[in-house]
Amino acid sequence: MNIIIDYGLGNLASVSRAFEREGIECKISRDVEEIRNADSLILPGVGAFQYAMSSLEEMKLIPVIKEHVDRGKYLLGICLGMQLLYEKSYENGEHEGLGLIEGTVEKLDVNLKVPHMGWNSISFNKQDPILKYINEGNYVYFVHSYYIKSSNSELIAYGEYEVRVPAIVRKGNVLGFQFHPEKSGEVGANLIKAYREMIR
């Protein structure tokens, strides 16, 4: 079973529906044993980094998530969930993340409107199976005020918003989408379809 982690943040029902439409059987859960025994984990989220990490810690899920990754199983972070994959965030202070990918989460310091909200095209940095059913220049739907700064060794695709915004990242069995695939129409559905093939 694929588990969508319920830690109190994010529109879990819409994420679940989007994944089930593409043939990924999902269950929304906060049960430690169900999460520990999951075939793959989906970590969604909208909101504050600090609150999200505190919630995962209170639920005793941080070691469970890290153990899942260490066992070679897939983990997909969406929006805030992607940012949690990194080492730390500078949103309202300095806060430790899951540390599964090297890099930091920093404020979008641009002259454009923040939050970055709406449709934006993505460019490919390198080929990856997650890109199998989409094309460079496709549009996806973003809602965020913070973005990833890293060495970009994990960068699969990015958007331009005065700065280069990592949109899809992957380090082994750990993946992240900064945008919302469940709000990204056919492109989002095709990314979920590619994820389905990866986890099988």
C-alpha positions in Angstrom: 0.0 0.0 0.0 1.1 3.5 -0.8 0.6 5.9 2.2 -0.1 9.6 2.0 1.2 10.9 5.3 -1.4 12.8 7.3 0.5 15.2 9.6 -2.1 18.0 9.6 -1.0 20.0 6.6 -2.2 19.9 3.0 -5.2 18.9 0.9 -4.9 15.2 1.4 -8.1 14.2 -0.3 -7.3 15.9 -3.6 -3.8 14.4 -3.6 -5.3 10.9 -2.9 -7.8 11.3 -5.8 -5.2 12.4 -8.2 -3.0 9.4 -7.4 -5.8 6.9 -7.5 -7.0 8.2 -10.9 -3.6 7.1 -12.2 -3.8 3.6 -10.7 -1.9 4.2 -7.5 -3.8 2.7 -4.6 -3.4 5.1 -1.7 -4.4 5.4 2.0 -4.2 8.6 4.0 -2.7 7.6 7.4 -1.0 8.9 10.5 -0.6 5.4 11.9 3.1 4.7 12.6 2.9 1.0 11.8 1.0 1.6 8.5 3.6 4.2 7.5 6.4 1.9 8.5 5.0 -1.0 6.3 4.1 1.2 3.3 5.4 0.3 -0.2 5.9 4.0 -0.9 5.3 7.2 1.0 3.9 10.5 -0.3 4.6 13.6 1.9 2.3 16.5 0.8 2.0 19.8 2.6 1.1 23.4 2.5 2.1 25.8 5.2 5.0 26.5 7.5 8.2 24.4 7.6 8.7 24.6 11.3 5.1 23.5 12.1 5.4 20.6 9.6 8.7 19.3 11.2 7.3 19.7 14.7 4.2 17.8 13.7 6.3 14.9 12.2 8.4 14.9 15.4 5.5 14.8 17.7 4.0 11.9 15.7 7.4 10.1 15.9 7.5 9.8 12.1 10.9 11.3 11.4 12.8 8.0 12.1 10.1 6.0 10.4 10.5 8.1 7.2 14.3 7.9 7.3 14.1 4.1 7.8 11.7 3.8 4.9 14.3 5.6 2.6 17.2 3.6 4.0 15.3 0.4 3.0 15.3 1.6 -0.6 11.6 2.4 -0.8 10.3 5.5 -2.6 9.4 8.7 -0.9 7.8 11.6 -2.8 7.5 15.1 -1.3 5.0 17.6 -2.7 5.3 21.4 -2.3 6.2 21.9 1.4 6.7 18.1 1.5 9.6 18.5 -1.0 11.2 21.3 1.1 11.1 19.0 4.2 13.4 16.6 2.4 16.3 19.1 2.7 18.7 19.8 5.5 17.3 23.1 6.8 14.9 26.0 6.2 15.3 29.7 6.9 11.6 30.3 7.1 10.9 32.3 10.2 14.2 31.4 11.8 16.5 28.4 11.2 14.9 24.9 11.4 16.2 21.4 10.7 14.6 19.4 7.9 14.7 15.6 7.2 18.2 16.0 5.7 17.6 13.4 3.0 18.9 15.8 0.3 21.7 18.3 0.7 20.6 21.9 0.5 18.5 24.7 2.2 15.1 26.3 1.9 15.3 30.0 1.5 13.0 33.0 0.8 12.1 33.9 -2.8 13.9 37.2 -2.9 12.6 38.5 -6.2 11.0 41.6 -7.6 8.0 39.5 -8.8 4.9 38.8 -6.7 5.5 36.5 -3.7 4.1 33.9 -3.2 4.9 32.5 -6.6 1.4 31.3 -7.4 0.1 30.0 -10.7 1.2 28.3 -13.8 4.8 28.2 -14.9 6.7 26.3 -17.5 9.5 23.9 -16.6 12.8 23.2 -18.2 14.8 20.0 -18.0 18.2 19.8 -16.3 18.8 16.1 -17.0 16.8 13.1 -18.1 15.0 10.9 -15.6 12.3 8.3 -15.7 9.9 10.7 -13.9 9.9 12.9 -17.1 8.8 10.0 -19.3 5.4 11.3 -20.2 5.9 15.1 -20.1 7.8 17.6 -22.4 10.1 20.4 -21.7 8.1 23.6 -21.6 5.0 22.0 -20.1 3.2 24.1 -17.4 2.6 23.1 -13.8 0.9 24.9 -10.9 3.1 26.4 -8.2 2.2 28.0 -4.8 5.2 28.8 -2.6 7.2 31.6 -1.1 10.4 29.6 -0.4 12.6 27.6 -2.7 15.5 25.3 -2.7 19.1 26.3 -2.8 21.6 23.4 -3.4 24.4 22.1 -5.5 21.7 21.1 -8.0 23.1 17.6 -8.3 19.6 16.3 -7.5 17.9 18.8 -10.0 15.7 17.1 -12.6 13.6 20.1 -13.8 13.2 23.8 -12.9 11.1 26.8 -13.5 12.2 30.4 -13.9 10.8 33.0 -11.6 13.5 35.7 -11.8 15.6 32.9 -10.2 15.9 29.3 -11.0 13.3 27.4 -9.0 13.9 23.7 -8.6 10.7 22.0 -9.6 11.5 18.3 -9.7 14.3 16.8 -7.7 15.5 13.3 -7.2 18.2 11.6 -5.1 18.0 7.9 -5.6 14.6 6.8 -4.2 13.8 10.3 -2.8 11.8 12.5 -5.2 10.2 16.0 -4.8 7.8 18.2 -6.7 7.8 21.8 -5.7 4.5 22.3 -7.6 1.2 20.6 -7.1 0.7 17.7 -9.5 -2.9 17.3 -8.3 -3.6 20.8 -9.6 -1.4 20.6 -12.8 -3.9 18.9 -15.1 -2.7 16.4 -17.7 1.0 17.2 -17.0 0.5 16.4 -13.3 -1.4 13.3 -14.1 1.4 12.2 -16.4 4.0 12.7 -13.7 2.0 10.6 -11.3 1.7 8.0 -14.0 5.5 7.9 -14.4 5.8 7.7 -10.6 3.5 4.7 -10.6 5.8 2.9 -13.1 8.9 3.8 -10.9 7.4 2.3 -7.7 6.4 -0.9 -9.4 
